[in-house]
Amino acid sequence: MSAEHRNVESLNLVGLQELKKNWGWFLALGVLLIVLGAVAIGRAWMVTLASMVFFGWLLIIAGVVEAVHSFWRQRNWSGFFLDLLTGVLYAVVGLLVVSNPLQTSAALTLLISMFLIFGGVIRIAAALSVRYPHWGWVLLHGIVQLALGVMIWRHWPVSGLWVIGFFIGIEMFCNGWTLVMLAMVGKKLPEVSVAASEAH
């Protein structure tokens, strides 16, 4: 066995032992994310508005930092006006988002709907034309994606109130379940020392 292969195995064992030692933290974080995800799904409109306001403030802060950077580096950098203009643009867009979170969420929801519709059509066309291995799953993915996009578009602009928050909640919920399953695997791992493995 080469030294490089032994090093990779040692790193893998270290990672597994860390997982076994800290499985409780993975479990606690997973349960917390599941609870938060369920709350986000149940209060999707609140999460949508909060995410829009948060996004707007991120743009404002980024714009201020960019503008300050342009003045700080103006003597040594030729892109002063471009940097300043970018910062002002970020800040203005951020202010628009913060002052109109409902309109922003509606616009982003329409954009998400278009991405889902076009992405679904492309997946369906690719699956039916190429027929590569497991093309049926790609076809199913495309159909679900297309149906979801059409559903969101049909209920727009009302869907702008809940879609983003719902997607955030689903992501948190699924991530939480992943961590819970990982914690269960970590709990059942046997105790193996890295030193003993290197000796073999």
The 8 nearest C-alpha neighbors of each residue, nearest first, counted from 0:
[[1, 4, 2, 5, 3, 199, 6, 8],
 [0, 2, 4, 3, 5, 6, 7, 8],
 [3, 1, 5, 4, 6, 0, 7, 8],
 [2, 4, 6, 1, 5, 7, 0, 8],
 [3, 5, 7, 1, 6, 2, 8, 0],
 [4, 6, 2, 8, 3, 7, 9, 1],
 [7, 5, 9, 3, 4, 8, 2, 10],
 [6, 8, 10, 4, 9, 5, 11, 3],
 [7, 9, 11, 5, 6, 10, 12, 4],
 [10, 8, 6, 12, 11, 7, 193, 5],
 [11, 9, 13, 7, 12, 8, 6, 14],
 [10, 12, 8, 14, 9, 13, 7, 15],
 [13, 11, 15, 9, 14, 10, 16, 8],
 [12, 14, 10, 16, 11, 15, 9, 17],
 [15, 13, 11, 17, 12, 16, 18, 10],
 [16, 14, 18, 12, 17, 13, 19, 11],
 [15, 17, 19, 13, 18, 14, 12, 20],
 [18, 16, 20, 14, 15, 19, 21, 13],
 [17, 19, 15, 185, 16, 21, 22, 20],
 [20, 18, 185, 16, 22, 17, 186, 21],
 [19, 21, 17, 18, 22, 16, 185, 23],
 [22, 20, 18, 23, 24, 19, 17, 25],
 [23, 21, 182, 25, 19, 24, 18, 185],
 [22, 24, 26, 21, 25, 27, 182, 20],
 [23, 25, 27, 26, 22, 21, 28, 182],
 [26, 24, 22, 28, 182, 23, 27, 178],
 [25, 27, 179, 23, 29, 182, 24, 28],
 [28, 26, 24, 30, 29, 25, 23, 31],
 [29, 27, 31, 25, 26, 30, 24, 32],
 [28, 30, 175, 178, 179, 26, 32, 31],
 [29, 31, 33, 27, 32, 28, 175, 26],
 [32, 30, 28, 34, 29, 33, 35, 27],
 [31, 33, 175, 35, 29, 34, 30, 171],
 [32, 34, 172, 175, 30, 36, 31, 35],
 [35, 33, 37, 31, 36, 32, 30, 38],
 [36, 34, 32, 38, 37, 33, 39, 31],
 [35, 37, 168, 172, 171, 39, 33, 38],
 [36, 38, 40, 34, 39, 35, 33, 41],
 [39, 37, 35, 41, 36, 40, 42, 34],
 [40, 38, 168, 36, 42, 43, 37, 41],
 [41, 39, 168, 165, 43, 37, 38, 42],
 [40, 42, 38, 39, 43, 37, 165, 168],
 [43, 41, 39, 40, 45, 44, 38, 46],
 [42, 44, 164, 161, 40, 165, 46, 39],
 [43, 45, 161, 47, 160, 46, 42, 164],
 [46, 44, 48, 47, 43, 42, 49, 164],
 [45, 47, 164, 49, 43, 44, 48, 50],
 [48, 46, 164, 44, 50, 163, 45, 49],
 [47, 49, 51, 45, 50, 46, 100, 52],
 [50, 48, 46, 52, 51, 47, 53, 45],
 [51, 49, 53, 47, 48, 52, 46, 54],
 [50, 52, 54, 48, 53, 49, 100, 55],
 [53, 51, 97, 55, 49, 54, 50, 56],
 [54, 52, 50, 56, 55, 51, 49, 57],
 [55, 53, 51, 57, 52, 56, 50, 58],
 [54, 56, 93, 52, 96, 97, 58, 57],
 [55, 57, 59, 53, 58, 54, 93, 60],
 [58, 56, 54, 60, 55, 59, 61, 53],
 [57, 59, 93, 61, 55, 56, 89, 60],
 [60, 58, 90, 93, 56, 62, 61, 57],
 [59, 61, 63, 57, 62, 58, 56, 64],
 [62, 60, 58, 64, 59, 63, 57, 65],
 [63, 86, 61, 90, 89, 65, 59, 60],
 [62, 64, 66, 60, 65, 61, 86, 67],
 [65, 63, 61, 67, 62, 66, 68, 60],
 [66, 64, 86, 68, 62, 63, 67, 61],
 [65, 67, 86, 83, 69, 63, 68, 64],
 [68, 66, 64, 70, 69, 65, 71, 63],
 [67, 69, 71, 65, 66, 70, 64, 72],
 [68, 70, 66, 79, 72, 82, 67, 83],
 [71, 69, 73, 67, 68, 72, 66, 79],
 [70, 72, 68, 69, 73, 67, 74, 66],
 [71, 73, 69, 70, 75, 74, 76, 68],
 [74, 72, 70, 79, 76, 75, 69, 71],
 [75, 73, 72, 76, 71, 77, 70, 79],
 [74, 76, 72, 73, 77, 71, 79, 78],
 [75, 77, 73, 78, 72, 74, 79, 69],
 [76, 78, 79, 75, 73, 74, 80, 81],
 [79, 77, 81, 76, 80, 82, 73, 69],
 [80, 78, 82, 69, 73, 81, 77, 83],
 [81, 79, 83, 82, 78, 84, 69, 77],
 [80, 82, 84, 78, 83, 79, 85, 69],
 [83, 81, 85, 79, 69, 80, 84, 78],
 [82, 84, 66, 80, 86, 85, 69, 81],
 [85, 83, 81, 87, 86, 82, 80, 88],
 [86, 84, 88, 82, 83, 87, 81, 89],
 [87, 85, 62, 65, 66, 83, 89, 88],
 [86, 88, 84, 90, 89, 85, 62, 91],
 [87, 89, 85, 91, 86, 90, 84, 92],
 [90, 88, 62, 86, 92, 58, 87, 91],
 [89, 91, 59, 62, 93, 87, 88, 92],
 [92, 90, 94, 88, 93, 89, 87, 95],
 [91, 93, 95, 89, 94, 90, 88, 96],
 [94, 92, 55, 58, 59, 90, 96, 91],
 [93, 95, 91, 97, 96, 92, 98, 90],
 [96, 94, 92, 98, 93, 97, 99, 91],
 [95, 97, 55, 93, 99, 100, 94, 98],
 [98, 96, 52, 55, 94, 95, 99, 100],
 [97, 99, 95, 96, 94, 100, 52, 93],
 [100, 98, 96, 102, 101, 97, 95, 103],
 [101, 99, 103, 96, 51, 102, 97, 48],
 [102, 100, 104, 103, 99, 105, 48, 160],
 [101, 103, 105, 104, 99, 100, 106, 96],
 [104, 102, 100, 106, 105, 101, 96, 107],
 [103, 105, 107, 101, 159, 106, 102, 108],
 [104, 106, 159, 108, 102, 103, 107, 156],
 [105, 107, 103, 109, 108, 104, 102, 110],
 [108, 106, 110, 104, 109, 105, 111, 103],
 [109, 107, 111, 105, 159, 110, 106, 104],
 [108, 110, 112, 106, 107, 111, 105, 113],
 [109, 111, 107, 113, 108, 112, 114, 106],
 [112, 110, 108, 114, 109, 113, 107, 115],
 [111, 113, 148, 109, 115, 110, 114, 152],
 [114, 112, 116, 110, 115, 111, 117, 109],
 [115, 113, 111, 117, 112, 116, 118, 110],
 [114, 116, 148, 118, 112, 113, 144, 117],
 [117, 115, 145, 148, 113, 119, 118, 114],
 [116, 118, 120, 114, 119, 115, 113, 121],
 [119, 117, 115, 121, 116, 120, 114, 122],
 [118, 120, 141, 145, 144, 122, 116, 117],
 [119, 121, 117, 123, 122, 118, 124, 116],
 [120, 122, 124, 118, 119, 123, 125, 117],
 [123, 121, 141, 125, 119, 124, 120, 126],
 [122, 124, 138, 141, 120, 126, 125, 121],
 [123, 125, 121, 127, 122, 126, 128, 120],
 [126, 124, 122, 128, 123, 127, 129, 121],
 [125, 127, 123, 134, 138, 130, 124, 128],
 [128, 126, 124, 125, 130, 129, 123, 138],
 [127, 129, 125, 126, 130, 124, 123, 131],
 [128, 130, 131, 126, 125, 127, 134, 124],
 [131, 129, 134, 126, 127, 128, 132, 125],
 [130, 132, 134, 129, 133, 126, 128, 135],
 [133, 131, 134, 130, 135, 129, 136, 126],
 [134, 132, 135, 136, 131, 137, 130, 126],
 [135, 133, 137, 126, 131, 132, 130, 136],
 [134, 136, 138, 133, 137, 139, 126, 130],
 [137, 135, 139, 138, 134, 133, 140, 141],
 [136, 138, 140, 134, 135, 139, 126, 141],
 [137, 139, 135, 123, 141, 136, 140, 126],
 [140, 138, 136, 142, 141, 137, 135, 143],
 [141, 139, 137, 143, 138, 142, 144, 136],
 [140, 142, 119, 122, 144, 138, 123, 139],
 [141, 143, 139, 145, 144, 140, 146, 119],
 [144, 142, 146, 140, 145, 141, 147, 139],
 [143, 145, 119, 141, 147, 142, 115, 146],
 [146, 144, 119, 116, 142, 148, 147, 143],
 [147, 145, 143, 149, 148, 144, 142, 150],
 [148, 146, 150, 144, 145, 149, 143, 151],
 [147, 149, 112, 115, 116, 145, 151, 150],
 [150, 148, 152, 146, 151, 147, 153, 145],
 [151, 149, 147, 153, 148, 152, 146, 154],
 [150, 152, 148, 154, 149, 153, 112, 158],
 [153, 151, 149, 155, 154, 150, 112, 148],
 [152, 154, 150, 151, 155, 149, 158, 148],
 [155, 153, 151, 158, 152, 157, 156, 150],
 [156, 154, 157, 158, 152, 153, 151, 159],
 [155, 157, 159, 158, 105, 154, 160, 109],
 [158, 156, 155, 159, 160, 154, 105, 161],
 [159, 157, 155, 160, 156, 154, 161, 162],
 [160, 158, 105, 108, 157, 156, 104, 161],
 [161, 159, 44, 158, 157, 162, 47, 104],
 [160, 162, 44, 43, 164, 158, 159, 163],
 [163, 161, 165, 164, 158, 159, 166, 160],
 [164, 162, 166, 47, 165, 161, 167, 108],
 [163, 165, 47, 43, 46, 167, 161, 166],
 [166, 164, 40, 168, 43, 162, 163, 167],
 [165, 167, 169, 163, 168, 164, 162, 170],
 [168, 166, 164, 170, 165, 169, 171, 163],
 [167, 169, 36, 39, 40, 165, 171, 166],
 [168, 170, 172, 166, 171, 167, 173, 165],
 [171, 169, 167, 173, 168, 172, 174, 166],
 [170, 172, 36, 174, 168, 169, 32, 173],
 [171, 173, 33, 36, 169, 175, 170, 174],
 [174, 172, 176, 170, 175, 171, 169, 177],
 [175, 173, 177, 171, 172, 176, 170, 178],
 [174, 176, 29, 32, 33, 172, 178, 173],
 [175, 177, 179, 173, 178, 174, 29, 180],
 [178, 176, 174, 180, 175, 179, 181, 173],
 [177, 179, 29, 181, 175, 176, 180, 25],
 [178, 180, 26, 176, 182, 29, 181, 177],
 [181, 179, 183, 177, 182, 178, 176, 184],
 [182, 180, 178, 184, 179, 183, 185, 177],
 [181, 183, 22, 185, 179, 26, 180, 25],
 [184, 182, 180, 186, 185, 181, 179, 187],
 [183, 185, 181, 187, 182, 186, 180, 188],
 [186, 184, 19, 182, 18, 188, 183, 187],
 [185, 187, 183, 19, 184, 188, 22, 182],
 [188, 186, 184, 185, 189, 183, 19, 182],
 [187, 189, 185, 186, 19, 184, 190, 15],
 [190, 188, 191, 187, 19, 186, 16, 185],
 [189, 191, 188, 192, 16, 19, 187, 15],
 [192, 190, 189, 193, 195, 16, 196, 12],
 [191, 193, 195, 194, 196, 190, 12, 16],
 [192, 194, 196, 195, 9, 197, 12, 191],
 [195, 193, 197, 192, 196, 198, 9, 191],
 [196, 194, 198, 192, 193, 197, 199, 191],
 [195, 197, 193, 199, 198, 194, 192, 9],
 [198, 196, 194, 199, 195, 193, 5, 9],
 [197, 199, 195, 196, 194, 193, 5, 192],
 [198, 197, 196, 195, 194, 5, 0, 193]]
